[in-house]
Amino acid sequence: MIRNGRGPTTTHARLRALAAALLLLAAAWTGGAPAASLQVAPTSLTLQGRQNADVLWLSNSGKEPVQVQLRMFRWTQSDGAESLDPSHDLVVSPAMQTLQPGEKQVVRIIRTAPQPVAAETTYRVIVDELPSGARDRQGLQFVLRYSVPIFVVPDAAAGAPTPAPALDARLLGSGDGEAILEVRNRGTQHAQIADLAYGKDAASAAPVTPGLLGYALAGQTMRWPLKSPASRFTGGIFVARINGAAALQPLALSASP
């Protein structure tokens, strides 16, 4: 699902990955329902400073060939929503391929403008398993989609502060009374927010959104519905796991305007 930031919103991109990657299931009327066989590693990439390229590994653990298509998008957040826009800052090579059963292949992610960036810049590469065109299949064929975050970071300057997120949170209400958490990242590094919980303190906090909530990108703002009434969140604090830290950290709330 992709929202085009250059024009009216046609669909919303709500991207939720596993600790750094999103996995979606889709269905097409083309075949049986074989077990998922396409695998992608790693779950995220970070290109440092003047690094010009990195790689993804695609593998097929199934018993039939798998056709794969890869597409690159610039990833931004605005007005609490995420947008993916086609980008040529990074290119994927090869962009399409077929993996034979048991085969593992490398895909290169290449920067077309290798000069250093001034601030962390974010992309996603969408990896789609394409439906098989075999005519002898009947019923549903399940195909996979992975969305892999890519972070291009500036050169580390001598004596400069270590990049880090700096988060401000607000609790908003919706028309139906559902609470919405807004997180603004004033820092210089993305924040991956997971295991959101709420309570009187960190030790007694009860889970609100187990697993990955999402990302607050550097210098940007994101919102998430919490699927609970706003009245549930009074007199306590939010805590969350930021960028995979071992301990849950307080997510301080500021007053809503």
C-alpha positions in Angstrom: 0.0 0.0 0.0 1.6 3.3 -1.1 0.7 6.9 -0.5 2.2 9.2 -3.2 3.5 12.3 -1.4 3.4 14.3 -4.6 -0.3 14.1 -5.1 -3.6 13.2 -3.5 -3.6 10.2 -1.3 -4.8 7.1 -3.1 -3.9 4.4 -0.5 -2.2 4.6 2.9 1.1 2.9 3.5 1.0 1.5 7.1 4.2 -0.4 7.2 4.8 -2.8 10.0 7.9 -5.0 9.7 9.2 -7.6 11.9 12.1 -6.1 14.1 13.2 -4.3 10.9 11.2 -5.7 8.0 7.5 -5.9 7.0 6.0 -9.1 5.7 2.7 -9.1 3.9 0.5 -11.9 2.6 -1.5 -11.5 -0.5 -3.6 -14.0 -2.5 -4.2 -14.6 -6.2 -6.5 -17.0 -8.0 -3.8 -18.9 -9.7 -2.9 -22.0 -7.8 -2.8 -24.4 -4.8 -1.7 -22.9 -1.4 1.9 -24.0 -1.0 3.9 -23.0 2.1 5.8 -19.7 1.9 9.2 -20.3 0.3 10.7 -16.9 -0.4 13.0 -15.5 2.3 14.9 -12.2 2.4 17.9 -11.3 4.6 18.9 -9.1 6.3 15.8 -7.4 7.7 17.2 -3.9 7.2 20.2 -2.2 5.7 22.3 0.8 6.8 24.7 2.4 4.3 27.4 4.3 6.1 28.9 7.5 5.0 30.5 7.1 1.6 29.4 3.4 1.3 28.1 3.0 -2.3 26.4 -0.4 -2.1 25.2 -3.3 0.0 23.5 -6.6 -0.6 20.3 -8.5 0.1 20.1 -12.3 0.0 17.0 -13.9 -1.5 16.4 -17.6 -1.0 13.9 -20.2 -2.1 13.3 -22.9 0.4 10.4 -24.4 -1.5 10.1 -27.1 -4.1 9.0 -24.9 -7.1 10.6 -21.9 -8.8 9.8 -18.5 -7.4 9.6 -15.3 -9.5 10.7 -12.1 -7.6 10.3 -8.4 -8.4 12.1 -5.7 -6.4 11.2 -2.0 -6.4 12.8 1.0 -4.6 11.0 3.8 -2.8 11.9 6.9 -0.9 10.3 6.6 2.6 9.0 9.7 4.4 6.4 10.6 7.1 4.1 13.6 7.0 0.9 14.6 8.9 1.2 11.3 10.9 1.2 9.0 7.8 3.8 7.2 5.8 4.5 7.8 2.1 6.5 5.7 -0.4 7.5 7.5 -3.6 9.5 5.8 -6.5 13.1 6.8 -6.2 16.2 6.5 -8.3 18.6 7.5 -5.5 19.1 3.8 -5.0 18.8 1.1 -7.6 18.3 -2.7 -7.3 20.3 -5.1 -9.4 18.8 -7.4 -10.7 15.3 -6.0 -10.2 13.6 -9.2 -11.4 14.8 -12.8 -11.2 13.7 -16.4 -10.8 14.9 -18.5 -7.9 15.0 -22.2 -8.5 14.2 -24.6 -5.6 16.9 -24.4 -2.9 18.6 -21.5 -4.7 20.1 -18.5 -2.9 21.0 -15.3 -4.9 22.4 -11.9 -4.0 20.8 -8.6 -4.9 22.9 -5.4 -4.9 21.5 -2.1 -3.6 23.5 0.6 -5.3 23.6 4.4 -4.6 23.4 6.4 -7.8 24.7 9.5 -6.1 27.4 8.3 -3.8 28.3 11.7 -2.2 27.7 11.9 1.5 24.2 12.9 2.8 23.8 15.7 5.3 21.2 13.8 7.4 19.8 10.3 7.7 17.8 9.5 4.6 15.3 6.6 4.4 14.1 4.2 1.8 12.3 0.9 1.5 12.8 -1.8 -1.0 9.7 -3.8 -1.7 10.3 -7.5 -2.6 7.3 -9.2 -4.2 6.9 -12.8 -5.0 4.9 -12.9 -8.2 2.0 -15.4 -8.7 2.9 -18.4 -10.8 1.3 -18.5 -14.3 1.0 -22.3 -14.3 -2.3 -23.3 -15.8 -2.6 -26.6 -14.0 -3.1 -25.0 -10.6 -6.5 -24.4 -9.1 -7.6 -22.5 -6.0 -5.6 -19.9 -4.1 -1.9 -19.3 -4.4 -0.4 -17.3 -1.5 2.5 -14.9 -2.4 4.7 -12.9 -0.1 5.7 -9.3 0.1 8.7 -8.0 2.1 9.3 -4.3 2.8 12.9 -3.8 3.9 14.0 -0.5 5.5 17.2 1.1 4.2 19.0 3.9 6.0 21.6 6.1 4.4 23.5 7.9 7.1 26.0 10.8 7.1 29.8 10.4 7.7 30.7 10.5 11.3 32.4 13.8 12.0 35.2 13.9 14.6 33.8 15.2 17.9 30.2 15.3 16.6 27.5 13.9 18.8 26.5 10.3 18.1 23.2 10.2 16.1 20.3 9.4 18.3 16.5 9.8 18.3 14.8 12.4 20.5 11.1 11.6 20.9 8.2 13.8 21.9 4.8 12.0 22.3 1.2 13.2 22.4 -2.0 11.4 23.0 -4.7 12.4 20.6 -8.4 11.4 20.3 -10.3 10.3 17.3 -13.9 10.8 16.3 -14.9 7.4 17.7 -13.0 8.0 21.0 -10.1 5.7 20.1 -6.7 7.0 21.3 -4.0 7.9 18.8 -0.4 8.1 19.8 1.6 10.8 17.9 5.4 10.6 18.1 7.6 13.4 16.8 11.3 12.5 16.4 13.4 15.7 16.8 16.6 13.6 16.7 19.1 12.7 14.0 18.4 9.0 13.9 15.3 6.9 13.3 13.5 5.3 16.2 12.1 1.8 15.9 9.4 1.6 18.5 8.3 -1.8 19.8 6.6 -3.4 22.8 4.5 -0.3 23.7 3.1 -0.7 27.2 1.3 1.6 29.7 1.0 1.7 33.5 1.9 3.5 36.6 5.6 2.7 36.1 7.8 0.6 33.8 7.7 -2.4 36.0 3.9 -2.6 36.1 3.1 -1.4 32.6 0.7 -3.7 30.7 1.2 -4.3 26.9 -0.7 -2.0 24.5 0.9 -3.0 21.2 3.2 -6.1 21.6 5.9 -6.4 19.0 6.7 -3.7 16.5 4.6 -0.5 16.6 6.5 1.2 13.8 9.2 3.8 13.0 9.4 7.5 13.8 11.9 8.8 11.2 14.5 11.5 12.0 12.9 14.9 11.9 9.5 13.6 11.2 6.2 12.7 12.9 4.1 9.6 12.9 0.8 8.5 14.4 -0.6 5.2 15.4 -4.2 4.3 16.6 -4.0 2.3 19.8 -7.3 0.5 19.5 -8.3 1.5 23.0 -10.3 4.4 24.4 -8.3 7.5 25.4 -9.8 7.1 28.9 -7.6 4.1 29.4 -4.4 6.2 29.4 -4.7 8.5 32.4 -2.4 8.8 35.4 0.3 6.6 34.0 3.2 6.5 31.6 4.0 4.8 28.2 7.1 2.7 27.9 8.6 1.2 24.7 11.6 -0.6 23.3 13.6 1.9 21.2 15.9 0.5 18.4 16.0 -2.9 20.0 17.3 -1.8 23.4 17.2 -4.5 26.1 15.2 -2.3 28.5 11.9 -0.5 28.0 12.3 3.3 28.0 9.8 5.9 29.1 8.0 7.7 26.3 7.1 11.0 27.9 3.8 12.5 26.9 3.4 16.3 26.3 0.1 18.1 26.7 -2.1 18.1 23.7 -2.9 21.6 22.3 
